[in-house]
Amino acid sequence: MTMTTDKDNHTPAGSPLKLMLVEDQQLVREGLKGLLALYEDVDIIAEASDGAEALTLLEAPSGPGMPDLILSDMRMPRLDGLGLIRALAARALTIPVVLLTTFDDASAFDEAVRAGARGFLLKAISPDTLIQALRDVQAGGTALRPSLTTRMAQTGGRGERAFQATEQPDPLSPKELQVLRLVASGRSNTEIAALLGNSEGVIKNHCSAIFSKMGVRDRTQAVLRAIDLGWI
């Protein structure tokens, strides 16, 4: 059975998305497996009960191999989703991670962005929204749009989200927007420089220009502001 068409599928024909599923609650994990099995362009190559087990599988010589993407619960014992993202970075494993969470919580969202999550989604989302988010991340984008971002955009945000920028910041150049999207994907200045063929100093200059135009202080605020504006 398939719930996708060639028209809306970002994955090339014959190349299913290789996914690792990380979830500590077996009932939830089995439910996600059953749901994802309905989409023929998604192949669950491994599953783990927490981040520590996921790392063991990834590093095992006889393991399942590297997935294209990891779909992980945010809160788990031993090593949670945030810890898994940091551990992957420490091992220079550039596997994008999409985090799932139960609660519509602004601080959790900010934590996920800081850690470098490529996606942050509520478990209450629809199956089609989840699958589209996975495809977007596999294609190099982000899926950082839980309902809390919409609500905060409507209210103007609080605390760290209470930006000092004008309603509509100065427009970014195409290169600056490209850098901003890579920042949102969790990549460091060094990684962005390598991807774009620039020096790290050039990327730092682009980031400074981005922050100035957007009226923000740092990378996290730039990403959150860009999400509120619909730029990423």
PyRosetta script that sets phi, psi and omega in degrees:
from pyrosetta import init, pose_from_sequence

init()
pose = pose_from_sequence("MTMTTDKDNHTPAGSPLKLMLVEDQQLVREGLKGLLALYEDVDIIAEASDGAEALTLLEAPSGPGMPDLILSDMRMPRLDGLGLIRALAARALTIPVVLLTTFDDASAFDEAVRAGARGFLLKAISPDTLIQALRDVQAGGTALRPSLTTRMAQTGGRGERAFQATEQPDPLSPKELQVLRLVASGRSNTEIAALLGNSEGVIKNHCSAIFSKMGVRDRTQAVLRAIDLGWI")
pose.set_psi(1, 140.3)
pose.set_omega(1, 178.0)
pose.set_phi(2, -127.3)
pose.set_psi(2, 147.1)
pose.set_omega(2, 177.5)
pose.set_phi(3, -120.5)
pose.set_psi(3, 19.6)
pose.set_omega(3, 179.6)
pose.set_phi(4, -130.7)
pose.set_psi(4, 166.2)
pose.set_omega(4, 174.0)
pose.set_phi(5, -129.4)
pose.set_psi(5, 163.1)
pose.set_omega(5, 178.0)
pose.set_phi(6, -59.8)
pose.set_psi(6, -29.3)
pose.set_omega(6, -176.7)
pose.set_phi(7, -65.3)
pose.set_psi(7, -40.9)
pose.set_omega(7, -174.9)
pose.set_phi(8, -103.4)
pose.set_psi(8, 12.1)
pose.set_omega(8, -176.5)
pose.set_phi(9, -99.8)
pose.set_psi(9, 120.6)
pose.set_omega(9, 178.4)
pose.set_phi(10, -80.2)
pose.set_psi(10, -13.3)
pose.set_omega(10, -177.0)
pose.set_phi(11, -87.1)
pose.set_psi(11, 128.3)
pose.set_omega(11, 179.6)
pose.set_phi(12, -57.4)
pose.set_psi(12, 147.7)
pose.set_omega(12, 179.9)
pose.set_phi(13, -56.5)
pose.set_psi(13, 135.0)
pose.set_omega(13, 179.4)
pose.set_phi(14, 82.5)
pose.set_psi(14, 1.4)
pose.set_omega(14, -179.8)
pose.set_phi(15, -126.0)
pose.set_psi(15, 77.6)
pose.set_omega(15, -179.3)
pose.set_phi(16, -66.2)
pose.set_psi(16, 153.8)
pose.set_omega(16, 177.3)
pose.set_phi(17, -70.1)
pose.set_psi(17, 120.0)
pose.set_omega(17, 178.8)
pose.set_phi(18, -85.5)
pose.set_psi(18, 116.7)
pose.set_omega(18, -170.3)
pose.set_phi(19, -119.8)
pose.set_psi(19, 138.4)
pose.set_omega(19, 167.6)
pose.set_phi(20, -105.4)
pose.set_psi(20, 132.2)
pose.set_omega(20, -179.1)
pose.set_phi(21, -108.1)
pose.set_psi(21, 123.9)
pose.set_omega(21, -178.2)
pose.set_phi(22, -123.6)
pose.set_psi(22, 113.3)
pose.set_omega(22, -176.4)
pose.set_phi(23, -156.7)
pose.set_psi(23, 128.5)
pose.set_omega(23, -175.3)
pose.set_phi(24, -79.6)
pose.set_psi(24, -25.2)
pose.set_omega(24, -179.4)
pose.set_phi(25, -89.2)
pose.set_psi(25, 114.4)
pose.set_omega(25, -173.3)
pose.set_phi(26, -59.3)
pose.set_psi(26, -39.5)
pose.set_omega(26, -178.2)
pose.set_phi(27, -62.8)
pose.set_psi(27, -43.1)
pose.set_omega(27, 178.4)
pose.set_phi(28, -66.2)
pose.set_psi(28, -42.2)
pose.set_omega(28, -179.7)
pose.set_phi(29, -61.9)
pose.set_psi(29, -42.9)
pose.set_omega(29, 179.0)
pose.set_phi(30, -65.7)
pose.set_psi(30, -36.0)
pose.set_omega(30, 178.1)
pose.set_phi(31, -64.5)
pose.set_psi(31, -42.8)
pose.set_omega(31, 178.1)
pose.set_phi(32, -65.2)
pose.set_psi(32, -39.9)
pose.set_omega(32, 178.1)
pose.set_phi(33, -61.2)
pose.set_psi(33, -44.0)
pose.set_omega(33, 179.5)
pose.set_phi(34, -63.5)
pose.set_psi(34, -40.3)
pose.set_omega(34, 178.8)
pose.set_phi(35, -65.0)
pose.set_psi(35, -49.6)
pose.set_omega(35, -176.5)
pose.set_phi(36, -67.2)
pose.set_psi(36, -25.9)
pose.set_omega(36, 178.8)
pose.set_phi(37, -66.0)
pose.set_psi(37, -18.1)
pose.set_omega(37, 178.9)
pose.set_phi(38, -74.7)
pose.set_psi(38, -12.2)
pose.set_omega(38, -178.0)
pose.set_phi(39, -108.3)
pose.set_psi(39, 114.0)
pose.set_omega(39, -172.7)
pose.set_phi(40, -71.4)
pose.set_psi(40, -12.3)
pose.set_omega(40, 178.7)
pose.set_phi(41, -94.7)
pose.set_psi(41, 12.7)
pose.set_omega(41, 176.5)
pose.set_phi(42, -121.8)
pose.set_psi(42, 127.2)
pose.set_omega(42, -179.3)
pose.set_phi(43, -122.9)
pose.set_psi(43, 110.1)
pose.set_omega(43, 177.8)
pose.set_phi(44, -79.5)
pose.set_psi(44, 107.2)
pose.set_omega(44, -176.1)
pose.set_phi(45, -92.5)
pose.set_psi(45, -14.8)
pose.set_omega(45, -179.7)
pose.set_phi(46, -161.4)
pose.set_psi(46, 154.7)
pose.set_omega(46, 173.9)
pose.set_phi(47, -140.5)
pose.set_psi(47, 149.4)
pose.set_omega(47, -178.2)
pose.set_phi(48, -143.3)
pose.set_psi(48, 155.1)
pose.set_omega(48, -177.6)
pose.set_phi(49, -88.4)
pose.set_psi(49, -12.1)
pose.set_omega(49, 174.8)
pose.set_phi(50, -167.5)
pose.set_psi(50, 178.5)
pose.set_omega(50, -176.1)
pose.set_phi(51, -64.0)
pose.set_psi(51, -34.9)
pose.set_omega(51, -179.7)
pose.set_phi(52, -63.9)
pose.set_psi(52, -44.1)
pose.set_omega(52, 178.3)
pose.set_phi(53, -65.8)
pose.set_psi(53, -37.1)
pose.set_omega(53, 178.3)
pose.set_phi(54, -60.2)
pose.set_psi(54, -44.8)
pose.set_omega(54, 179.3)
pose.set_phi(55, -63.2)
pose.set_psi(55, -40.2)
pose.set_omega(55, 178.3)
pose.set_phi(56, -60.1)
pose.set_psi(56, -43.8)
pose.set_omega(56, 179.2)
pose.set_phi(57, -64.7)
pose.set_psi(57, -42.2)
pose.set_omega(57, -178.3)
pose.set_phi(58, -65.7)
pose.set_psi(58, -32.7)
pose.set_omega(58, -176.0)
pose.set_phi(59, -92.8)
pose.set_psi(59, -7.7)
pose.set_omega(59, -178.6)
pose.set_phi(60, -72.3)
pose.set_psi(60, 131.2)
pose.set_omega(60, 179.2)
pose.set_phi(61, -57.3)
pose.set_psi(61, -33.5)
pose.set_omega(61, -179.3)
pose.set_phi(62, -102.0)
pose.set_psi(62, 22.6)
pose.set_omega(62, -177.7)
pose.set_phi(63, -74.5)
pose.set_psi(63, -174.5)
pose.set_omega(63, -175.6)
pose.set_phi(64, -76.4)
pose.set_psi(64, -6.3)
pose.set_omega(64, -174.6)
pose.set_phi(65, 91.3)
pose.set_psi(65, 177.2)
pose.set_omega(65, -176.3)
pose.set_phi(66, -82.4)
pose.set_psi(66, 127.6)
pose.set_omega(66, 175.7)
pose.set_phi(67, -77.9)
pose.set_psi(67, 162.4)
pose.set_omega(67, 173.0)
pose.set_phi(68, -74.9)
pose.set_psi(68, -25.7)
pose.set_omega(68, -172.1)
pose.set_phi(69, -160.4)
pose.set_psi(69, 149.3)
pose.set_omega(69, 175.1)
pose.set_phi(70, -116.0)
pose.set_psi(70, 127.4)
pose.set_omega(70, 174.0)
pose.set_phi(71, -104.9)
pose.set_psi(71, 114.7)
pose.set_omega(71, -170.4)
pose.set_phi(72, -131.8)
pose.set_psi(72, 142.5)
pose.set_omega(72, 168.5)
pose.set_phi(73, -63.7)
pose.set_psi(73, 149.6)
pose.set_omega(73, -179.6)
pose.set_phi(74, -81.3)
pose.set_psi(74, -43.4)
pose.set_omega(74, -176.1)
pose.set_phi(75, -106.4)
pose.set_psi(75, 114.3)
pose.set_omega(75, 179.1)
pose.set_phi(76, -145.5)
pose.set_psi(76, 157.3)
pose.set_omega(76, 176.0)
pose.set_phi(77, -71.0)
pose.set_psi(77, 167.5)
pose.set_omega(77, -179.6)
pose.set_phi(78, 63.0)
pose.set_psi(78, -77.8)
pose.set_omega(78, 179.4)
pose.set_phi(79, -133.8)
pose.set_psi(79, 115.2)
pose.set_omega(79, -176.1)
pose.set_phi(80, -86.1)
pose.set_psi(80, -174.8)
pose.set_omega(80, -176.8)
pose.set_phi(81, -62.3)
pose.set_psi(81, -39.6)
pose.set_omega(81, 178.5)
pose.set_phi(82, -65.5)
pose.set_psi(82, -42.8)
pose.set_omega(82, 178.1)
pose.set_phi(83, -63.4)
pose.set_psi(83, -35.9)
pose.set_omega(83, 178.4)
pose.set_phi(84, -64.4)
pose.set_psi(84, -43.5)
pose.set_omega(84, 178.9)
pose.set_phi(85, -59.9)
pose.set_psi(85, -44.7)
pose.set_omega(85, -178.7)
pose.set_phi(86, -67.4)
pose.set_psi(86, -37.2)
pose.set_omega(86, 179.5)
pose.set_phi(87, -67.9)
pose.set_psi(87, -37.6)
pose.set_omega(87, 176.8)
pose.set_phi(88, -63.4)
pose.set_psi(88, -43.8)
pose.set_omega(88, 179.0)
pose.set_phi(89, -62.1)
pose.set_psi(89, -40.3)
pose.set_omega(89, 180.0)
pose.set_phi(90, -64.1)
pose.set_psi(90, -27.5)
pose.set_omega(90, 179.5)
pose.set_phi(91, -94.7)
pose.set_psi(91, 6.1)
pose.set_omega(91, -178.8)
pose.set_phi(92, 58.3)
pose.set_psi(92, 34.5)
pose.set_omega(92, 175.8)
pose.set_phi(93, -99.4)
pose.set_psi(93, 108.5)
pose.set_omega(93, -174.3)
pose.set_phi(94, -91.4)
pose.set_psi(94, 59.3)
pose.set_omega(94, 177.7)
pose.set_phi(95, -97.2)
pose.set_psi(95, 118.8)
pose.set_omega(95, 179.6)
pose.set_phi(96, -64.8)
pose.set_psi(96, 143.0)
pose.set_omega(96, -178.9)
pose.set_phi(97, -120.9)
pose.set_psi(97, 130.4)
pose.set_omega(97, 172.0)
pose.set_phi(98, -107.8)
pose.set_psi(98, 124.1)
pose.set_omega(98, -178.1)
pose.set_phi(99, -96.8)
pose.set_psi(99, 139.6)
pose.set_omega(99, 173.7)
pose.set_phi(100, -110.2)
pose.set_psi(100, 138.9)
pose.set_omega(100, 179.1)
pose.set_phi(101, -139.4)
pose.set_psi(101, 153.3)
pose.set_omega(101, -178.9)
pose.set_phi(102, -84.0)
pose.set_psi(102, -35.5)
pose.set_omega(102, -170.7)
pose.set_phi(103, -104.8)
pose.set_psi(103, 139.2)
pose.set_omega(103, 178.9)
pose.set_phi(104, -81.3)
pose.set_psi(104, 82.4)
pose.set_omega(104, -168.0)
pose.set_phi(105, -123.9)
pose.set_psi(105, 123.6)
pose.set_omega(105, -176.0)
pose.set_phi(106, -66.5)
pose.set_psi(106, -39.1)
pose.set_omega(106, -178.8)
pose.set_phi(107, -67.3)
pose.set_psi(107, -36.0)
pose.set_omega(107, 177.5)
pose.set_phi(108, -65.3)
pose.set_psi(108, -40.1)
pose.set_omega(108, 178.1)
pose.set_phi(109, -61.4)
pose.set_psi(109, -45.9)
pose.set_omega(109, 180.0)
pose.set_phi(110, -62.7)
pose.set_psi(110, -39.7)
pose.set_omega(110, 176.4)
pose.set_phi(111, -59.1)
pose.set_psi(111, -44.5)
pose.set_omega(111, -177.9)
pose.set_phi(112, -63.2)
pose.set_psi(112, -43.1)
pose.set_omega(112, 179.3)
pose.set_phi(113, -63.1)
pose.set_psi(113, -44.6)
pose.set_omega(113, 179.8)
pose.set_phi(114, -61.4)
pose.set_psi(114, -39.2)
pose.set_omega(114, -177.5)
pose.set_phi(115, -70.4)
pose.set_psi(115, -23.9)
pose.set_omega(115, -179.8)
pose.set_phi(116, 106.6)
pose.set_psi(116, 19.4)
pose.set_omega(116, 177.1)
pose.set_phi(117, -61.8)
pose.set_psi(117, 137.8)
pose.set_omega(117, 176.8)
pose.set_phi(118, -87.6)
pose.set_psi(118, -15.3)
pose.set_omega(118, 177.3)
pose.set_phi(119, -148.2)
pose.set_psi(119, 148.8)
pose.set_omega(119, 177.7)
pose.set_phi(120, -144.7)
pose.set_psi(120, 109.9)
pose.set_omega(120, -171.7)
pose.set_phi(121, -132.5)
pose.set_psi(121, 147.9)
pose.set_omega(121, 175.2)
pose.set_phi(122, -81.7)
pose.set_psi(122, 143.9)
pose.set_omega(122, 179.7)
pose.set_phi(123, -66.5)
pose.set_psi(123, -16.0)
pose.set_omega(123, -179.0)
pose.set_phi(124, -82.3)
pose.set_psi(124, 0.2)
pose.set_omega(124, -178.6)
pose.set_phi(125, -69.7)
pose.set_psi(125, 164.1)
pose.set_omega(125, 179.8)
pose.set_phi(126, -75.7)
pose.set_psi(126, 155.5)
pose.set_omega(126, 177.6)
pose.set_phi(127, -56.5)
pose.set_psi(127, -42.2)
pose.set_omega(127, -179.4)
pose.set_phi(128, -63.6)
pose.set_psi(128, -37.1)
pose.set_omega(128, 178.3)
pose.set_phi(129, -66.0)
pose.set_psi(129, -40.7)
pose.set_omega(129, 178.0)
pose.set_phi(130, -62.0)
pose.set_psi(130, -48.5)
pose.set_omega(130, -178.2)
pose.set_phi(131, -63.5)
pose.set_psi(131, -41.9)
pose.set_omega(131, 178.8)
pose.set_phi(132, -63.0)
pose.set_psi(132, -38.6)
pose.set_omega(132, 178.3)
pose.set_phi(133, -63.1)
pose.set_psi(133, -42.0)
pose.set_omega(133, 178.8)
pose.set_phi(134, -63.0)
pose.set_psi(134, -42.3)
pose.set_omega(134, 178.3)
pose.set_phi(135, -63.8)
pose.set_psi(135, -41.3)
pose.set_omega(135, -179.7)
pose.set_phi(136, -61.6)
pose.set_psi(136, -42.9)
pose.set_omega(136, -179.5)
pose.set_phi(137, -68.7)
pose.set_psi(137, -40.9)
pose.set_omega(137, 177.7)
pose.set_phi(138, -60.2)
pose.set_psi(138, -33.4)
pose.set_omega(138, -179.3)
pose.set_phi(139, -79.9)
pose.set_psi(139, 1.8)
pose.set_omega(139, 177.5)
pose.set_phi(140, 102.7)
pose.set_psi(140, 1.8)
pose.set_omega(140, -179.9)
pose.set_phi(141, -93.2)
pose.set_psi(141, -162.3)
pose.set_omega(141, 177.5)
pose.set_phi(142, -128.8)
pose.set_psi(142, 162.7)
pose.set_omega(142, 176.7)
pose.set_phi(143, -135.5)
pose.set_psi(143, 66.9)
pose.set_omega(143, -175.1)
pose.set_phi(144, -110.1)
pose.set_psi(144, 54.5)
pose.set_omega(144, -175.0)
pose.set_phi(145, -132.2)
pose.set_psi(145, 62.2)
pose.set_omega(145, 171.2)
pose.set_phi(146, -72.0)
pose.set_psi(146, 170.8)
pose.set_omega(146, -177.1)
pose.set_phi(147, -61.7)
pose.set_psi(147, -25.3)
pose.set_omega(147, -177.8)
pose.set_phi(148, -65.0)
pose.set_psi(148, -30.4)
pose.set_omega(148, -179.8)
pose.set_phi(149, -68.5)
pose.set_psi(149, -36.4)
pose.set_omega(149, 177.3)
pose.set_phi(150, -64.9)
pose.set_psi(150, -44.8)
pose.set_omega(150, -178.8)
pose.set_phi(151, -64.2)
pose.set_psi(151, -41.7)
pose.set_omega(151, -177.8)
pose.set_phi(152, -69.2)
pose.set_psi(152, -32.8)
pose.set_omega(152, 176.5)
pose.set_phi(153, -65.6)
pose.set_psi(153, -34.7)
pose.set_omega(153, -179.5)
pose.set_phi(154, -72.7)
pose.set_psi(154, -34.7)
pose.set_omega(154, -176.1)
pose.set_phi(155, -90.9)
pose.set_psi(155, -11.4)
pose.set_omega(155, -178.6)
pose.set_phi(156, 90.2)
pose.set_psi(156, -2.3)
pose.set_omega(156, 176.8)
pose.set_phi(157, 77.9)
pose.set_psi(157, 166.3)
pose.set_omega(157, 178.4)
pose.set_phi(158, -136.1)
pose.set_psi(158, 159.2)
pose.set_omega(158, 175.6)
pose.set_phi(159, 57.5)
pose.set_psi(159, -119.6)
pose.set_omega(159, -175.9)
pose.set_phi(160, -67.7)
pose.set_psi(160, -20.2)
pose.set_omega(160, 179.8)
pose.set_phi(161, -89.2)
pose.set_psi(161, -2.3)
pose.set_omega(161, 179.9)
pose.set_phi(162, -82.9)
pose.set_psi(162, 80.1)
pose.set_omega(162, -172.9)
pose.set_phi(163, -68.8)
pose.set_psi(163, 148.5)
pose.set_omega(163, 177.5)
pose.set_phi(164, -90.2)
pose.set_psi(164, -0.9)
pose.set_omega(164, -176.9)
pose.set_phi(165, -72.1)
pose.set_psi(165, 164.2)
pose.set_omega(165, 174.8)
pose.set_phi(166, -69.2)
pose.set_psi(166, 168.7)
pose.set_omega(166, -179.6)
pose.set_phi(167, -54.5)
pose.set_psi(167, -44.4)
pose.set_omega(167, 179.9)
pose.set_phi(168, -123.8)
pose.set_psi(168, 104.9)
pose.set_omega(168, -178.0)
pose.set_phi(169, -63.5)
pose.set_psi(169, 165.8)
pose.set_omega(169, 174.3)
pose.set_phi(170, -58.5)
pose.set_psi(170, 140.4)
pose.set_omega(170, -178.7)
pose.set_phi(171, -64.6)
pose.set_psi(171, 146.4)
pose.set_omega(171, 176.4)
pose.set_phi(172, -88.9)
pose.set_psi(172, 150.7)
pose.set_omega(172, 173.5)
pose.set_phi(173, -71.9)
pose.set_psi(173, 161.9)
pose.set_omega(173, 177.6)
pose.set_phi(174, -54.4)
pose.set_psi(174, -39.6)
pose.set_omega(174, 179.8)
pose.set_phi(175, -67.5)
pose.set_psi(175, -42.1)
pose.set_omega(175, 179.0)
pose.set_phi(176, -63.8)
pose.set_psi(176, -39.2)
pose.set_omega(176, 178.1)
pose.set_phi(177, -65.7)
pose.set_psi(177, -38.0)
pose.set_omega(177, 176.4)
pose.set_phi(178, -62.5)
pose.set_psi(178, -44.0)
pose.set_omega(178, 178.2)
pose.set_phi(179, -63.9)
pose.set_psi(179, -43.4)
pose.set_omega(179, -179.5)
pose.set_phi(180, -59.8)
pose.set_psi(180, -42.3)
pose.set_omega(180, 179.9)
pose.set_phi(181, -65.9)
pose.set_psi(181, -34.8)
pose.set_omega(181, 176.3)
pose.set_phi(182, -70.9)
pose.set_psi(182, -36.4)
pose.set_omega(182, 174.1)
pose.set_phi(183, -60.7)
pose.set_psi(183, -42.8)
pose.set_omega(183, -179.9)
pose.set_phi(184, -64.3)
pose.set_psi(184, -25.4)
pose.set_omega(184, 179.2)
pose.set_phi(185, -80.0)
pose.set_psi(185, -1.6)
pose.set_omega(185, 176.9)
pose.set_phi(186, 93.8)
pose.set_psi(186, 7.2)
pose.set_omega(186, -177.0)
pose.set_phi(187, -81.7)
pose.set_psi(187, 146.8)
pose.set_omega(187, 178.3)
pose.set_phi(188, -80.0)
pose.set_psi(188, 168.8)
pose.set_omega(188, 177.0)
pose.set_phi(189, -60.1)
pose.set_psi(189, -37.9)
pose.set_omega(189, 178.9)
pose.set_phi(190, -62.6)
pose.set_psi(190, -44.4)
pose.set_omega(190, 179.9)
pose.set_phi(191, -66.5)
pose.set_psi(191, -41.1)
pose.set_omega(191, 179.7)
pose.set_phi(192, -64.0)
pose.set_psi(192, -41.8)
pose.set_omega(192, 179.3)
pose.set_phi(193, -59.6)
pose.set_psi(193, -42.7)
pose.set_omega(193, -179.5)
pose.set_phi(194, -65.9)
pose.set_psi(194, -40.5)
pose.set_omega(194, -178.9)
pose.set_phi(195, -67.2)
pose.set_psi(195, -37.3)
pose.set_omega(195, -175.0)
pose.set_phi(196, -96.8)
pose.set_psi(196, -3.5)
pose.set_omega(196, 179.2)
pose.set_phi(197, 72.2)
pose.set_psi(197, 29.7)
pose.set_omega(197, 177.8)
pose.set_phi(198, -115.2)
pose.set_psi(198, 169.7)
pose.set_omega(198, 172.9)
pose.set_phi(199, -79.7)
pose.set_psi(199, 159.9)
pose.set_omega(199, 178.5)
pose.set_phi(200, -63.3)
pose.set_psi(200, -33.1)
pose.set_omega(200, 178.3)
pose.set_phi(201, -63.1)
pose.set_psi(201, -39.8)
pose.set_omega(201, 177.8)
pose.set_phi(202, -63.1)
pose.set_psi(202, -42.4)
pose.set_omega(202, 179.8)
pose.set_phi(203, -65.0)
pose.set_psi(203, -39.8)
pose.set_omega(203, 177.0)
pose.set_phi(204, -61.2)
pose.set_psi(204, -40.2)
pose.set_omega(204, 178.2)
pose.set_phi(205, -64.3)
pose.set_psi(205, -40.8)
pose.set_omega(205, 177.2)
pose.set_phi(206, -61.9)
pose.set_psi(206, -43.4)
pose.set_omega(206, 180.0)
pose.set_phi(207, -62.6)
pose.set_psi(207, -41.6)
pose.set_omega(207, 178.5)
pose.set_phi(208, -61.9)
pose.set_psi(208, -40.7)
pose.set_omega(208, 178.2)
pose.set_phi(209, -65.7)
pose.set_psi(209, -39.5)
pose.set_omega(209, 178.2)
pose.set_phi(210, -61.6)
pose.set_psi(210, -48.4)
pose.set_omega(210, -179.2)
pose.set_phi(211, -60.8)
pose.set_psi(211, -41.6)
pose.set_omega(211, -178.9)
pose.set_phi(212, -64.4)
pose.set_psi(212, -46.5)
pose.set_omega(212, -179.2)
pose.set_phi(213, -64.7)
pose.set_psi(213, -35.4)
pose.set_omega(213, -176.0)
pose.set_phi(214, -88.0)
pose.set_psi(214, -10.2)
pose.set_omega(214, 179.4)
pose.set_phi(215, 70.6)
pose.set_psi(215, 37.5)
pose.set_omega(215, -179.1)
pose.set_phi(216, -123.1)
pose.set_psi(216, 168.7)
pose.set_omega(216, -174.6)
pose.set_phi(217, -97.0)
pose.set_psi(217, -30.3)
pose.set_omega(217, -171.2)
pose.set_phi(218, -151.6)
pose.set_psi(218, -177.3)
pose.set_omega(218, -176.2)
pose.set_phi(219, -62.5)
pose.set_psi(219, -42.8)
pose.set_omega(219, -178.0)
pose.set_phi(220, -61.1)
pose.set_psi(220, -48.5)
pose.set_omega(220, 179.6)
pose.set_phi(221, -63.9)
pose.set_psi(221, -36.0)
pose.set_omega(221, 178.6)
pose.set_phi(222, -62.0)
pose.set_psi(222, -43.2)
pose.set_omega(222, 180.0)
pose.set_phi(223, -66.2)
pose.set_psi(223, -45.3)
pose.set_omega(223, -179.2)
pose.set_phi(224, -63.9)
pose.set_psi(224, -41.0)
pose.set_omega(224, 178.6)
pose.set_phi(225, -64.7)
pose.set_psi(225, -41.7)
pose.set_omega(225, 179.6)
pose.set_phi(226, -64.2)
pose.set_psi(226, -36.4)
pose.set_omega(226, 176.9)
pose.set_phi(227, -65.3)
pose.set_psi(227, -44.9)
pose.set_omega(227, 179.1)
pose.set_phi(228, -59.8)
pose.set_psi(228, -34.8)
pose.set_omega(228, -178.7)
pose.set_phi(229, -83.7)
pose.set_psi(229, -8.1)
pose.set_omega(229, -178.4)
pose.set_phi(230, 78.2)
pose.set_psi(230, 20.5)
pose.set_omega(230, -179.0)
pose.set_phi(231, -80.8)
pose.set_psi(231, -24.7)
pose.set_omega(231, 179.5)
pose.set_phi(232, -135.3)
pose.dump_pdb("model.pdb")
